[in-house]
């Protein structure tokens, strides 16, 4: 029987209604007052009210010049990894045209959205890597205009983040964060052009803004706190497991970290290591409440049971530290991304390896994957009938099928083609 050595505190949902109300009010104000409202909220929340939120080419050049060479080299390296993987994703998508009946041509195309917004979080812990994930991927997809936003950090320009945005290929860079950034991108203002899709992680207010604006603008996915789940057997190193759990717990005080293992010895050693590691973590203020309130440890009888239990969580990140980690590829189906074996870790996915780190949370992995090239593409279809005989046949069937549904207008569209092409009174001019 499964044994629970540590369980999470029941989720506290109080306060979400207050977030939704505040976000709704900010969006409504920005709709009405545009740039003036954006400026007011930026001053209020970020103490930032420059003459222009958009950085000029000269400003970007000056900022990038101040970033250490090693940081720039590392940014380029990581973006190369992201770009390479994204290009392979793009190459896996094929357009086609097929003739399903004589003269009936049906086709599929992948068309990039015209404009995308990339939100790169800032605040206390700037997520520079989010620039790679959102902007590089959009550019590989062929998006002609990418407008990128990131907030100032305590009134200062986040130079490494701006460099990452620039090197990723952002066409516009705004020092603007929070709900005001998302709303400006979604509805447009006097100085910020509206976009078709917004991607990128953020805090609860940013996530709520995306949720409320979805439909008016596309979004990558509904995001919640970062999640990590580790499946381990007796071969796993308990110290490594503990380090990897805490590496994700530091994302925020509400980030769940779960261990499912077939070894009670491993489980208990992990608990001991976590308790020893937490006091010395510079990010203890986030990692400790995350672990105390949202950490879980389960001991199960078999790996099949471990994989089945892991699927019930449908977590964002699933790390597999077992003797044969690739078994998870066949055994599991509900996860945002898999990290197989001791040679990799979730932090690689977050920062350097090249797969996208914008992934589903809160159980959304049951029905969707994460951000990828295809998110920036509209898969559209087209059709053309160049055969009189086929149009007659389709018209007759259309008339009958439409009348079953009591759609007389649809039926007549089919009838007129069947009749006219049968008599030869409609034709094509191939020229």
VEXKE-149070 format. One line per field, with one value per residue (C-alpha): residue in one letter; x, y, z. Coordinates in nm, 3 decimals, padded with zeros to 5 digits. Layout:
REM VEXKE-149070
type = [A ...];
xx = [X ...];
yy = [Y ...];
zz = [Z ...];
REM end
This chain:
REM VEXKE-149070
type = [X X X X X X X X X X X X X X X X X X X X X X X X X X X X X X X X X X X X X X X X X X X X X X X X X X X X X X X X X X X X X X X X X X X X X X X X X X X X X X X X X X X X X X X X X X X X X X X X X X X X X X X X X X X X X X X X X X X X X X X X X X X X X X X X X X X X X X X X X X X X X X X X X X X X X X X X X X X X X X X X X X X X X X X X X X X X X X X X X X X X X X X X X X X X X X X X X X X X X X X X X X X X X X X X X X X X X X X X X X X X X X X X X X X X X X X X X X X X X X X X X X X X X X X X X X X X X X X X X X X X X X X X X X X X X X X X X X X X X X X X X X X X X X X X X X X X X X X X X X X X X X X X X X X X X X X X X X X X X X X X X X X X X X X X X X X X X X X X X X X X X X X X X X X X X X X X X X X X X X X X X X X X X X X X X X X X X X X X X X X X X X X X X X X X X X X X X X X X X X X X X X X X X X X X X X X X X X X X X X X X X X X X X X X X X X X];
xx = [00.000 00.121 00.268 00.258 00.562 00.478 00.157 00.071 -00.138 -00.487 -00.489 -00.598 -00.811 -00.905 -00.799 -00.835 -01.159 -00.978 -00.705 -00.965 -01.150 -00.835 -00.718 -01.059 -01.054 -00.704 -00.792 -01.108 -00.913 -00.649 -00.924 -01.065 -00.753 -00.483 -00.128 -00.227 -00.360 -00.058 00.170 -00.026 -00.011 00.356 00.435 00.218 00.341 00.695 00.788 00.863 00.731 00.979 00.907 00.866 00.829 00.966 01.344 01.497 01.755 02.022 01.911 01.913 02.262 02.388 02.227 02.365 02.711 02.705 02.631 02.940 03.077 03.038 02.671 02.617 02.802 02.587 02.269 02.375 02.456 02.118 01.929 02.109 01.977 01.622 01.639 01.769 01.492 01.226 01.345 01.309 00.957 00.878 01.022 00.796 00.488 00.395 00.163 -00.018 -00.279 -00.478 -00.732 -01.007 -01.241 -01.172 -01.112 -01.171 -00.854 -00.822 -00.516 -00.361 -00.126 00.051 00.032 00.215 00.018 00.092 00.206 00.298 00.357 00.630 00.604 00.934 00.891 01.105 01.049 01.270 01.390 01.404 01.349 01.587 01.540 01.176 01.299 01.457 01.148 00.893 01.078 01.312 01.027 00.800 01.068 01.136 00.762 00.787 00.603 00.690 00.639 00.727 00.670 00.846 00.776 00.967 00.934 01.212 01.366 01.343 01.362 01.661 01.689 01.729 02.022 02.071 01.700 01.701 02.007 01.832 01.524 01.735 01.947 01.634 01.503 01.239 01.117 00.997 01.120 00.919 01.027 00.679 00.544 00.241 -00.123 -00.057 00.186 -00.044 -00.345 -00.153 -00.040 -00.387 -00.604 -00.349 -00.282 -00.161 00.200 00.170 00.028 -00.203 -00.088 -00.264 -00.114 00.062 00.305 00.518 00.491 00.418 00.278 -00.084 -00.189 -00.025 -00.181 -00.523 -00.488 -00.414 -00.711 -00.950 -00.822 -00.820 -01.052 -00.982 -00.620 -00.465 -00.249 00.002 -00.172 -00.321 -00.027 -00.004 00.285 00.582 00.543 00.797 00.742 01.025 00.979 01.267 01.367 01.636 01.912 01.839 02.083 01.880 02.098 02.042 01.669 01.659 01.857 01.631 01.311 01.432 01.558 01.197 01.052 01.250 01.027 00.769 00.609 00.320 00.527 00.448 00.739 00.647 00.852 00.712 00.953 00.963 01.227 01.137 01.508 01.549 01.240 01.358 01.707 01.559 01.356 01.670 01.867 01.592 01.585 01.963 01.972 01.688 01.850 02.142 01.943 01.959 01.604 01.481 01.202 01.036 01.167 01.082 00.711 00.681 00.824 00.650 00.306 00.317 00.583 00.479 00.659 00.493 00.633 00.475 00.525 00.627 00.735 00.409 00.228 00.465 00.402 00.026 00.025 00.244 -00.008 -00.283 -00.089 -00.040 00.245 00.443 00.782 00.837 01.189 01.259 01.552 01.527 01.739 01.562 01.424 01.304 01.031 00.840 00.802 00.575 00.423 00.323 00.099 00.005 00.296 00.431 00.785 00.986 01.345 01.500 01.789 02.047 02.229 01.950 01.732 01.442 01.680 01.834 01.491 01.434 01.760 01.979 01.886 01.663 01.315 01.056 01.005 00.660 00.458 00.109 00.034 -00.265 -00.349 -00.363 -00.109 -00.408 -00.515 -00.230 00.143 00.358 00.460 00.608 00.643 00.294 00.137 00.237 00.096 -00.262 -00.329 -00.573 -00.739 -00.845 -01.060 -01.117 -01.345 -01.242 -01.464 -01.825 -01.906 -01.772 -01.951 -02.277 -02.225 -02.128 -02.418 -02.672 -02.541 -02.517 -02.881 -03.000 -02.771 -02.863 -03.237 -03.198 -03.074 -03.346 -03.089 -03.268 -03.021 -02.732 -02.930 -02.993 -02.621 -02.570 -02.877 -02.774 -02.434 -02.575 -02.829 -02.607 -02.307 -02.533 -02.662 -02.315 -02.422 -02.141 -01.780 -01.426 -01.181 -00.850 -00.661];
yy = [00.000 00.354 00.538 00.917 01.046 01.411 01.571 01.921 02.171 02.195 02.460 02.804 02.971 03.284 03.604 03.495 03.689 04.001 03.951 03.910 04.225 04.436 04.308 04.372 04.731 04.794 04.652 04.863 05.175 05.110 05.058 05.397 05.607 05.426 05.547 05.771 05.475 05.261 05.534 05.570 05.198 05.170 05.456 05.303 04.944 04.978 05.339 05.376 05.653 05.739 05.967 05.654 05.294 05.176 05.162 05.322 05.140 05.365 05.290 04.917 04.939 05.127 04.878 04.573 04.729 04.733 04.360 04.147 03.958 03.621 03.688 03.778 03.466 03.252 03.417 03.347 02.985 02.923 03.099 02.881 02.574 02.710 02.817 02.478 02.287 02.533 02.497 02.121 02.172 02.403 02.153 01.882 02.078 02.012 02.191 01.978 01.974 01.663 01.585 01.397 01.368 01.452 01.828 01.871 02.020 02.055 02.207 02.308 02.595 02.719 03.098 03.291 03.543 03.899 04.021 03.855 03.994 03.841 03.895 03.842 03.850 04.073 04.170 04.010 03.725 03.824 03.529 03.623 03.280 03.361 03.599 03.306 03.090 03.344 03.564 03.316 03.069 03.335 03.444 03.087 03.054 03.356 03.618 03.951 04.170 04.070 04.329 04.234 04.371 04.336 04.542 04.749 04.594 04.832 05.126 04.988 04.866 04.484 04.495 04.122 04.078 04.362 04.207 03.871 04.032 04.214 03.913 03.699 03.929 04.145 04.420 04.638 04.639 04.804 04.854 04.783 04.510 04.368 04.388 04.721 04.558 04.269 04.499 04.745 04.463 04.311 04.619 04.865 05.223 05.539 05.414 05.036 04.851 04.563 04.207 03.887 03.656 03.702 03.446 03.422 03.347 03.596 03.640 03.582 03.925 03.871 03.525 03.665 03.945 03.689 03.482 03.777 03.897 03.553 03.554 03.916 03.809 03.466 03.339 03.059 02.889 02.949 02.952 02.881 02.826 02.620 02.249 01.966 01.597 01.344 00.972 00.784 00.426 00.273 00.387 00.758 00.972 01.120 01.432 01.502 01.446 01.694 01.954 01.917 01.947 02.268 02.408 02.439 02.527 02.851 02.976 03.086 03.008 02.828 02.602 02.234 01.986 01.617 01.298 00.958 00.673 00.296 00.320 00.429 00.461 00.710 00.899 00.939 01.043 01.302 01.447 01.468 01.639 01.892 01.988 02.029 02.228 02.473 02.690 02.779 02.860 03.226 03.180 03.019 03.275 03.118 02.761 02.693 02.778 02.605 02.286 02.310 02.387 02.220 01.950 01.585 01.251 00.924 00.571 00.318 -00.052 -00.044 00.186 00.118 00.250 00.548 00.640 00.601 00.823 01.080 01.099 01.194 01.509 01.607 01.832 02.084 01.916 01.545 01.428 01.054 00.930 00.555 00.269 00.284 00.637 00.606 00.371 00.688 00.769 00.464 00.459 00.824 01.057 01.356 01.598 01.923 01.797 01.489 01.506 01.162 01.031 01.181 01.361 01.612 01.819 02.059 02.351 02.260 02.294 02.622 02.780 02.618 02.297 02.431 02.288 02.547 02.619 02.777 02.470 02.378 02.387 02.318 01.993 02.148 01.888 01.654 01.836 02.053 02.075 02.382 02.675 02.577 02.702 02.581 02.814 03.110 02.949 02.934 02.607 02.711 02.525 02.609 02.434 02.459 02.260 02.261 01.979 02.030 01.668 01.690 02.018 01.862 01.565 01.783 02.019 01.739 01.593 01.942 02.013 01.693 01.723 02.087 02.018 01.746 02.029 02.268 02.505 02.596 02.870 02.627 02.377 02.632 02.712 02.346 02.327 02.617 02.466 02.123 02.268 02.519 02.290 02.007 02.237 02.375 02.730 02.779 02.721 02.818 03.027 02.846 03.155];
zz = [00.000 -00.071 00.226 00.262 00.450 00.387 00.264 00.147 00.337 00.180 -00.091 00.024 -00.240 -00.048 -00.215 -00.577 -00.615 -00.495 -00.756 -01.031 -00.929 -00.917 -01.254 -01.408 -01.287 -01.424 -01.765 -01.782 -01.691 -01.958 -02.217 -02.128 -02.066 -02.263 -02.205 -01.916 -01.720 -01.811 -01.681 -01.357 -01.280 -01.370 -01.135 -00.862 -00.881 -01.017 -00.934 -01.305 -01.526 -01.804 -02.097 -02.312 -02.201 -02.532 -02.555 -02.861 -03.071 -02.922 -02.567 -02.634 -02.781 -02.476 -02.236 -02.416 -02.415 -02.034 -02.003 -01.929 -02.228 -02.055 -01.989 -02.356 -02.468 -02.241 -02.370 -02.728 -02.641 -02.480 -02.757 -03.010 -02.824 -02.817 -03.181 -03.297 -03.120 -03.238 -03.598 -03.575 -03.442 -03.735 -03.982 -03.839 -03.953 -04.313 -04.548 -04.802 -05.075 -05.167 -05.439 -05.253 -05.556 -05.920 -05.923 -05.548 -05.399 -05.021 -04.856 -04.526 -04.451 -04.137 -04.114 -03.838 -03.634 -03.740 -03.399 -03.072 -02.726 -02.509 -02.135 -01.953 -01.574 -01.357 -00.998 -00.738 -00.959 -01.326 -01.561 -01.839 -01.996 -02.069 -02.337 -02.518 -02.487 -02.605 -02.854 -03.024 -03.068 -03.217 -03.462 -03.573 -03.635 -03.866 -03.659 -03.826 -03.516 -03.160 -02.887 -02.563 -02.215 -01.890 -01.571 -01.416 -01.104 -00.809 -01.047 -01.238 -01.596 -01.606 -01.844 -01.898 -01.971 -02.223 -02.388 -02.406 -02.563 -02.818 -02.911 -02.937 -03.209 -03.038 -03.269 -02.981 -02.620 -02.344 -01.982 -01.856 -01.634 -01.461 -01.562 -01.732 -01.974 -02.060 -02.102 -02.320 -02.549 -02.566 -02.622 -02.759 -02.652 -02.822 -02.813 -02.778 -03.076 -02.996 -03.062 -03.161 -02.899 -02.564 -02.425 -02.116 -01.744 -01.467 -01.119 -01.017 -01.150 -01.488 -01.514 -01.424 -01.680 -01.950 -01.838 -01.853 -02.191 -02.354 -02.653 -02.730 -02.765 -02.786 -02.500 -02.466 -02.171 -01.828 -01.588 -01.218 -00.976 -01.093 -01.021 -00.994 -00.941 -00.913 -00.971 -00.809 -00.739 -00.516 -00.755 -00.705 -00.509 -00.220 -00.204 -00.576 -00.534 -00.244 -00.438 -00.742 -00.538 -00.373 -00.704 -00.814 -00.474 -00.487 -00.772 -00.517 -00.182 -00.353 -00.581 -00.523 -00.501 -00.492 -00.460 -00.552 -00.486 -00.456 -00.181 00.170 00.250 -00.036 00.078 00.435 00.331 00.098 00.385 00.597 00.318 00.255 00.621 00.617 00.291 00.352 00.621 00.394 00.081 -00.026 -00.158 00.164 00.199 -00.107 -00.093 00.272 00.264 -00.072 00.075 00.411 00.266 -00.075 -00.054 -00.064 -00.032 -00.132 -00.111 -00.349 -00.416 -00.784 -01.062 -01.247 -00.941 -00.928 -01.291 -01.250 -00.941 -01.116 -01.402 -01.157 -01.071 -01.439 -01.326 -01.525 -01.471 -01.412 -01.340 -01.364 -01.156 -01.203 -01.332 -01.671 -01.699 -02.060 -01.939 -01.851 -02.222 -02.255 -01.908 -01.863 -02.059 -01.838 -01.791 -01.930 -01.985 -01.887 -01.762 -01.790 -01.583 -01.347 -01.629 -01.674 -01.442 -01.455 -01.415 -01.751 -01.905 -01.727 -01.832 -02.097 -02.277 -02.556 -02.496 -02.399 -02.029 -02.065 -01.963 -01.840 -01.466 -01.238 -01.418 -01.765 -01.884 -01.911 -02.227 -02.354 -02.393 -02.346 -02.559 -02.895 -03.250 -03.336 -03.080 -03.298 -03.612 -03.734 -03.912 -04.183 -04.466 -04.820 -05.078 -05.452 -05.682 -06.048 -06.177 -06.288 -06.215 -05.862 -05.791 -05.910 -05.678 -05.380 -05.449 -05.447 -05.122 -04.969 -05.051 -04.887 -04.583 -04.521 -04.533 -04.268 -04.045 -04.173 -04.325 -04.647 -04.742 -04.726 -04.931 -05.204 -05.229 -05.311 -05.536 -05.757 -05.826 -05.893 -06.135 -06.313 -06.356 -06.469 -06.747 -06.812 -06.733 -06.478 -06.571 -06.480 -06.668 -06.606 -06.713];
REM end
